């Protein structure tokens, strides 16, 4: 990379870092008030765990073979454990910029799954789950897709290669299907389909969606690793597809349910961002509009599957990330520009998408089951009823005891505003 490209990638990395707190706000507003802080913490802990593991061995497992030119197609080598020799390799400044950028993907991906398990998971067990999941699922899959010798990156058919510019498979399909596997192990929340479980703070949801939308420009455009026309096209298509997805979700919602909801607008935006992630550098703006509209409408329909099929995906991770990732990954097979799109390209996209789905589902289910039968993944019924904020964090998101400014003693009086025609009025406390 040139110096300007390194600066561009580092700035984009900082934007992607902001997406995890943005996700925390997005999910935190959607959850019930008694577990709002726990939801924020489930996202924030991913920043600590994934950052440390990335330096210890994660970067080496995902990209070690690219740095020194040797390694297998399934997972990278261990040549750079503890970032050993990373400061002295050829083009170390380029590799360090790339490493910090890719670190933010490793932080965000497990955090995406937290929304599916909200309201009912032990915090310590969740931390263990993240550490194991990024190790045996995310790092290998990242190598498959983006590693120079990863087997998905090496797939070819009729001179075509798999298109996944910024993470439709490695991030969104991976997290979406992993969330479904974990949910099936953990089980349903108490009162699922019986008690109202509405978002407690919709302004917070919109704030989180806005932060995600902003950070996603770094996520998508930064994946070009250069400040050039491809990055600009990706940025344009990111905006266009997201706007179209908001419209697609709201139109479906109005036809199906008779209202345009704030939650629907925010969720539609995320669906569009997810869908354009693998495809945005390889379609024109009209293709981005098509992907956006389809993802908005289909994801709006997909979130209802949990009620029909009986799995409790608390905050619609499966409906938005799995289905949105599939839509973008598959649609680019036909919409790709420069003569790439067609049946062969679609076949490649399908192989990549469903291979990641199969691996992630099976391994995630095994991990969740292992934790469940050892240290326990599910919180107790009493803990879930009380709320996870108090149980695991000894805090609450809102202190309602401070809503007043003081106290009144018995028999004291306060002066009320003067009525229009009757002068001053005393009110007995």
C-alpha positions as CSV (number, residue, x, y, z in Angstrom):
1,X,0.0,0.0,0.0
2,X,1.0,3.6,-0.6
3,X,1.0,5.9,2.5
4,X,-2.4,7.3,1.5
5,X,-3.9,3.8,1.2
6,X,-2.6,2.9,4.7
7,X,-4.2,6.1,6.1
8,X,-7.4,5.2,4.4
9,X,-7.5,1.6,5.7
10,X,-6.6,2.7,9.3
11,X,-9.5,5.3,9.2
12,X,-11.8,2.7,7.8
13,X,-10.7,0.3,10.6
14,X,-11.7,3.0,13.2
15,X,-15.1,3.3,11.5
16,X,-15.6,-0.5,11.7
17,X,-14.7,-0.4,15.3
18,X,-17.5,2.0,15.9
19,X,-19.9,-0.5,14.5
20,X,-19.7,-2.8,17.6
21,X,-20.8,-0.1,20.0
22,X,-23.4,0.9,17.4
23,X,-24.6,-2.7,17.4
24,X,-24.8,-2.6,21.2
25,X,-27.1,0.4,21.0
26,X,-29.2,-1.2,18.2
27,X,-29.7,-4.5,20.1
28,X,-29.8,-2.7,23.5
29,X,-32.8,-0.6,22.5
30,X,-34.6,-3.7,21.1
31,X,-34.4,-5.7,24.3
32,X,-36.5,-5.5,27.4
33,X,-35.4,-3.0,30.0
34,X,-34.4,-5.5,32.6
35,X,-31.6,-6.9,30.4
36,X,-30.6,-3.8,28.4
37,X,-27.1,-3.4,30.0
38,X,-26.4,-7.1,29.6
39,X,-27.1,-6.8,25.9
40,X,-24.6,-3.9,25.7
41,X,-22.0,-5.9,27.6
42,X,-22.5,-9.0,25.4
43,X,-21.3,-6.8,22.5
44,X,-18.6,-4.9,24.3
45,X,-16.9,-8.1,25.7
46,X,-16.4,-9.2,22.1
47,X,-14.1,-6.2,21.7
48,X,-11.9,-7.4,24.5
49,X,-11.8,-11.1,23.7
50,X,-11.4,-11.0,20.0
51,X,-8.7,-8.2,20.2
52,X,-6.5,-10.3,22.5
53,X,-7.0,-13.6,20.6
54,X,-6.3,-11.8,17.3
55,X,-2.8,-10.9,18.5
56,X,-2.2,-14.2,20.2
57,X,-3.0,-16.5,17.2
58,X,-6.1,-15.3,15.3
59,X,-4.4,-13.2,12.7
60,X,-1.9,-16.1,12.1
61,X,-4.7,-18.6,11.7
62,X,-6.6,-16.4,9.3
63,X,-3.8,-14.8,7.2
64,X,-0.5,-16.3,8.3
65,X,-0.1,-18.2,5.1
66,X,-0.5,-15.0,3.1
67,X,2.3,-13.2,4.9
68,X,5.0,-15.8,4.2
69,X,3.4,-17.6,1.2
70,X,2.9,-21.0,2.8
71,X,0.0,-22.8,4.5
72,X,-3.0,-24.9,3.8
73,X,-6.3,-24.1,2.2
74,X,-8.3,-24.8,5.4
75,X,-6.6,-22.6,8.0
76,X,-3.5,-20.5,8.2
77,X,-0.3,-21.4,9.9
78,X,1.1,-20.4,13.3
79,X,4.1,-18.5,12.1
80,X,2.9,-15.2,13.6
81,X,1.6,-16.3,17.0
82,X,1.9,-13.3,19.3
83,X,2.5,-11.2,16.2
84,X,6.0,-12.6,16.2
85,X,8.1,-11.0,13.4
86,X,5.2,-9.0,12.1
87,X,7.2,-5.8,12.6
88,X,10.0,-7.1,10.4
89,X,8.3,-8.8,7.5
90,X,8.4,-7.3,4.1
91,X,5.9,-4.5,3.7
92,X,5.2,-4.6,7.5
93,X,3.4,-1.3,7.4
94,X,0.9,-2.7,4.8
95,X,0.4,-5.9,6.9
96,X,-0.2,-4.0,10.1
97,X,-2.8,-1.8,8.5
98,X,-4.5,-4.9,7.1
99,X,-4.3,-6.6,10.4
100,X,-6.0,-3.9,12.4
101,X,-8.7,-3.6,9.7
102,X,-9.4,-7.3,9.7
103,X,-9.4,-7.3,13.5
104,X,-12.5,-5.2,13.5
105,X,-14.3,-7.9,11.5
106,X,-13.3,-10.5,14.0
107,X,-14.7,-8.3,16.8
108,X,-18.0,-7.6,15.1
109,X,-18.9,-11.1,13.8
110,X,-19.4,-12.9,17.2
111,X,-21.1,-9.8,18.6
112,X,-23.7,-10.1,15.8
113,X,-24.9,-13.4,17.3
114,X,-25.5,-11.9,20.7
115,X,-28.9,-10.6,19.7
116,X,-30.3,-14.0,19.0
117,X,-29.4,-15.2,22.5
118,X,-30.4,-12.0,24.4
119,X,-32.2,-12.2,27.7
120,X,-31.3,-15.7,28.7
121,X,-27.5,-16.5,28.6
122,X,-24.9,-16.5,31.4
123,X,-22.4,-13.7,30.8
124,X,-19.3,-15.7,31.7
125,X,-20.4,-18.6,29.5
126,X,-21.1,-16.2,26.7
127,X,-17.5,-15.0,27.0
128,X,-16.2,-18.5,26.8
129,X,-18.4,-19.2,23.8
130,X,-17.0,-16.1,22.0
131,X,-13.4,-17.3,22.6
132,X,-14.1,-20.8,21.3
133,X,-16.2,-19.7,18.4
134,X,-13.8,-17.2,16.8
135,X,-11.0,-19.8,17.2
136,X,-12.7,-22.8,15.5
137,X,-15.3,-21.1,13.3
138,X,-14.4,-17.4,12.4
139,X,-10.7,-17.6,12.0
140,X,-10.8,-20.7,9.7
141,X,-13.7,-19.4,7.6
142,X,-12.0,-16.0,7.2
143,X,-9.0,-18.0,5.8
144,X,-11.3,-19.9,3.4
145,X,-12.8,-16.7,2.0
146,X,-10.0,-14.1,2.1
147,X,-6.8,-16.1,2.6
148,X,-4.7,-16.2,-0.5
149,X,-4.7,-20.0,-0.4
150,X,-8.1,-20.5,1.2
151,X,-10.2,-23.1,-0.6
152,X,-13.1,-20.8,-1.3
153,X,-10.8,-18.0,-2.5
154,X,-9.2,-20.6,-4.8
155,X,-12.5,-21.9,-6.3
156,X,-12.9,-21.4,-10.0
157,X,-15.5,-22.3,-12.6
158,X,-15.3,-21.1,-16.3
159,X,-12.6,-18.6,-15.3
160,X,-14.7,-17.1,-12.6
161,X,-14.0,-16.8,-8.8
162,X,-16.2,-16.5,-5.8
163,X,-17.3,-12.9,-5.1
164,X,-17.4,-11.9,-1.4
165,X,-15.9,-8.5,-1.3
166,X,-16.5,-7.6,2.4
167,X,-18.0,-10.5,4.2
168,X,-21.4,-11.9,3.1
169,X,-20.2,-15.4,3.8
170,X,-17.4,-15.0,6.4
171,X,-19.3,-12.5,8.5
172,X,-23.1,-12.5,8.0
173,X,-24.0,-16.0,6.8
174,X,-21.4,-17.3,9.4
175,X,-22.9,-15.3,12.3
176,X,-26.5,-15.8,11.2
177,X,-26.4,-19.6,10.9
178,X,-24.3,-19.8,14.0
179,X,-26.9,-17.8,15.9
180,X,-29.6,-20.3,14.8
181,X,-27.5,-23.3,16.0
182,X,-26.9,-21.6,19.4
183,X,-30.5,-20.7,19.8
184,X,-31.6,-24.3,19.2
185,X,-29.3,-25.4,22.0
186,X,-30.2,-22.7,24.5
187,X,-34.0,-22.8,23.9
188,X,-36.7,-20.3,24.1
189,X,-37.1,-17.4,26.5
190,X,-39.7,-17.8,29.3
191,X,-43.0,-16.5,27.9
192,X,-41.9,-16.7,24.2
193,X,-45.0,-16.1,22.0
194,X,-47.1,-15.5,25.2
195,X,-45.7,-12.4,26.9
196,X,-45.1,-9.0,25.1
197,X,-41.3,-8.6,24.5
198,X,-41.3,-5.2,22.8
199,X,-38.3,-2.9,22.4
200,X,-37.8,-0.7,25.4
201,X,-36.1,2.2,23.7
202,X,-36.7,2.8,20.0
203,X,-34.7,6.1,19.8
204,X,-31.7,4.0,21.0
205,X,-32.4,1.5,18.2
206,X,-32.4,4.3,15.6
207,X,-29.2,5.7,17.1
208,X,-27.5,2.2,16.9
209,X,-28.7,1.7,13.3
210,X,-27.3,5.1,12.3
211,X,-23.9,4.3,13.9
212,X,-23.9,1.0,12.1
213,X,-24.8,2.7,8.8
214,X,-21.9,5.2,9.2
215,X,-19.4,2.5,10.2
216,X,-20.5,0.3,7.3
217,X,-18.9,2.7,4.8
218,X,-15.6,1.8,6.4
219,X,-16.5,-1.9,6.5
220,X,-17.4,-2.0,2.8
221,X,-15.3,0.6,1.1
222,X,-12.3,-0.2,3.3
223,X,-12.3,-3.8,2.0
224,X,-10.7,-2.5,-1.2
225,X,-7.6,-1.7,0.9
226,X,-7.0,1.3,-1.4
227,X,-8.4,4.8,-1.9
228,X,-9.6,4.3,-5.5
229,X,-12.6,4.0,-7.8
230,X,-13.7,0.6,-6.5
231,X,-13.9,1.9,-3.0
232,X,-16.0,4.8,-4.2
233,X,-18.3,2.5,-6.1
234,X,-18.7,0.3,-3.0
235,X,-19.5,3.4,-0.9
236,X,-22.1,4.6,-3.3
237,X,-23.7,1.2,-3.6
238,X,-23.7,0.8,0.2
239,X,-25.8,4.0,0.5
240,X,-28.1,3.1,-2.4
241,X,-28.8,-0.5,-1.4
242,X,-29.5,0.5,2.3
243,X,-32.0,3.2,1.3
244,X,-33.7,0.8,-1.1
245,X,-33.9,-1.8,1.7
246,X,-35.6,0.6,4.1
247,X,-38.2,1.2,1.4
248,X,-38.6,-2.5,0.7
249,X,-39.1,-3.4,4.4
250,X,-41.6,-0.6,5.0
251,X,-43.6,-1.4,1.9
252,X,-43.8,-5.1,3.0
253,X,-44.7,-4.0,6.5
254,X,-47.4,-1.7,5.4
255,X,-49.0,-4.3,3.1
256,X,-48.7,-7.1,5.7
257,X,-49.3,-5.3,9.0
258,X,-50.8,-2.0,8.1
259,X,-48.1,0.3,9.5
260,X,-44.7,1.8,8.9
261,X,-42.7,1.2,12.1
262,X,-39.6,2.8,13.4
263,X,-38.2,-0.7,14.2
264,X,-38.9,-1.8,10.6
265,X,-37.0,1.2,9.2
266,X,-34.0,0.5,11.3
267,X,-34.1,-3.3,10.6
268,X,-34.5,-2.6,6.9
269,X,-31.4,-0.5,6.9
270,X,-29.4,-3.3,8.5
271,X,-30.8,-5.8,6.0
272,X,-29.7,-3.7,3.1
273,X,-26.2,-3.1,4.6
274,X,-25.8,-6.9,5.1
275,X,-26.9,-7.8,1.6
276,X,-24.7,-5.3,-0.2
277,X,-21.6,-6.3,1.7
278,X,-20.5,-9.2,-0.5
279,X,-21.8,-7.6,-3.7
280,X,-21.3,-3.8,-3.7
281,X,-18.0,-3.7,-5.6
282,X,-19.3,-5.9,-8.4
283,X,-22.7,-4.4,-9.3
284,X,-23.8,-1.1,-10.7
285,X,-26.1,1.2,-8.7
286,X,-29.2,-0.2,-10.2
287,X,-28.1,-3.7,-9.2
288,X,-27.6,-2.3,-5.7
289,X,-31.2,-1.0,-5.7
290,X,-32.4,-4.4,-6.7
291,X,-30.4,-6.1,-4.0
292,X,-31.6,-3.6,-1.4
293,X,-35.3,-3.8,-2.2
294,X,-35.3,-7.6,-2.3
295,X,-33.3,-7.9,1.0
296,X,-35.6,-5.4,2.7
297,X,-38.8,-7.3,1.8
298,X,-37.4,-10.8,2.2
299,X,-35.8,-10.1,5.5
300,X,-39.0,-8.5,6.8
301,X,-40.8,-11.8,5.9
302,X,-38.0,-14.0,7.3
303,X,-38.1,-12.5,10.8
304,X,-41.6,-14.0,11.2
305,X,-40.3,-17.5,10.6
306,X,-39.3,-17.8,14.3
307,X,-43.0,-17.8,15.2
308,X,-43.9,-20.3,12.5
309,X,-41.0,-22.7,13.1
310,X,-40.7,-22.2,16.9
311,X,-37.1,-21.1,17.4
312,X,-36.6,-18.0,19.6
313,X,-34.2,-15.6,17.8
314,X,-34.6,-12.7,20.2
315,X,-33.6,-9.8,18.0
316,X,-33.9,-11.3,14.5
317,X,-30.3,-12.1,13.8
318,X,-31.3,-15.1,11.6
319,X,-33.9,-13.2,9.7
320,X,-31.6,-10.2,8.9
321,X,-28.0,-11.5,8.8
322,X,-28.5,-15.1,7.5
323,X,-31.1,-14.2,4.9
324,X,-29.6,-10.8,4.1
325,X,-26.2,-12.5,3.6
326,X,-27.6,-15.2,1.4
327,X,-29.5,-12.6,-0.8
328,X,-26.4,-10.5,-1.4
329,X,-24.1,-13.5,-1.9
330,X,-26.5,-15.2,-4.4
331,X,-27.9,-12.2,-6.3
332,X,-24.4,-11.0,-7.2
333,X,-24.1,-14.2,-9.1
334,X,-26.5,-12.9,-11.8
335,X,-26.0,-9.1,-11.2
336,X,-22.3,-8.9,-11.4
337,X,-21.0,-6.5,-14.0
338,X,-18.1,-6.7,-16.5
339,X,-19.5,-10.0,-18.0
340,X,-19.0,-12.0,-14.8
341,X,-22.6,-12.7,-13.8
342,X,-24.3,-15.8,-15.0
343,X,-25.1,-19.5,-14.1
344,X,-21.4,-20.4,-13.4
345,X,-21.0,-17.4,-11.1
346,X,-24.3,-18.2,-9.3
347,X,-23.1,-21.8,-8.8
348,X,-19.8,-20.6,-7.3
349,X,-21.7,-18.3,-4.9
350,X,-24.0,-21.1,-3.8
351,X,-21.2,-23.5,-3.1
352,X,-19.4,-20.8,-0.9
353,X,-22.6,-19.8,0.9
354,X,-23.9,-23.3,1.7
355,X,-20.5,-24.6,2.6
356,X,-20.0,-21.9,5.2
357,X,-23.6,-22.5,6.5
358,X,-23.0,-26.2,6.9
359,X,-19.6,-25.8,8.7
360,X,-20.7,-23.0,11.0
361,X,-24.0,-24.6,12.0
362,X,-22.5,-28.0,12.9
363,X,-19.5,-26.6,14.8
364,X,-21.4,-23.9,16.6
365,X,-24.1,-26.4,17.7
366,X,-21.3,-28.6,19.1
367,X,-19.7,-25.7,20.9
368,X,-22.9,-24.5,22.4
369,X,-23.9,-28.0,23.5
370,X,-20.4,-28.5,25.1
371,X,-20.7,-25.4,27.1
372,X,-24.3,-26.2,28.1
373,X,-23.4,-29.6,29.5
374,X,-20.3,-28.4,31.3
375,X,-20.4,-24.9,32.8
376,X,-24.0,-24.2,31.6
377,X,-24.9,-21.7,28.9
378,X,-28.5,-20.9,29.8
379,X,-29.2,-18.7,32.8
380,X,-31.6,-20.0,35.5
381,X,-35.4,-19.4,35.3
382,X,-35.1,-17.1,38.4
383,X,-32.2,-15.1,36.9
384,X,-34.1,-14.6,33.6
385,X,-37.2,-13.5,35.4
386,X,-35.4,-11.0,37.6
387,X,-33.4,-9.6,34.7
388,X,-29.7,-10.2,33.7
389,X,-28.6,-6.6,34.5
390,X,-29.0,-7.1,38.2
391,X,-27.9,-10.7,38.3
392,X,-24.6,-10.4,36.3
393,X,-23.7,-6.7,36.4
394,X,-25.3,-5.4,39.7
395,X,-26.6,-2.4,37.7
396,X,-29.7,-1.2,35.9
397,X,-29.9,0.8,32.7
398,X,-32.3,3.4,34.2
399,X,-32.4,4.6,37.9
400,X,-36.1,5.5,38.3
401,X,-35.5,6.4,42.0
402,X,-33.9,9.7,40.8
403,X,-36.9,11.0,38.9
404,X,-37.9,13.4,41.6
405,X,-35.7,16.3,43.0
406,X,-36.5,15.9,46.7
407,X,-39.2,14.7,49.2
408,X,-42.1,16.3,51.0
409,X,-43.0,15.7,54.6
410,X,-46.5,15.1,55.8
411,X,-48.6,18.2,56.0
412,X,-46.3,20.4,53.9
413,X,-47.6,22.4,51.0
414,X,-46.4,23.4,47.6
415,X,-47.5,26.3,45.5
416,X,-49.2,25.4,42.2
417,X,-49.2,27.6,39.2
418,X,-51.9,30.3,39.5
419,X,-55.2,29.4,37.8
420,X,-56.5,31.9,35.3
421,X,-59.2,33.5,37.5
422,X,-58.7,32.2,41.1
423,X,-55.3,33.4,42.2
424,X,-53.0,31.2,44.3
425,X,-54.0,27.7,45.2
426,X,-52.5,25.5,48.0
427,X,-52.1,21.8,47.4
428,X,-51.9,19.4,50.4
429,X,-48.9,17.1,50.1
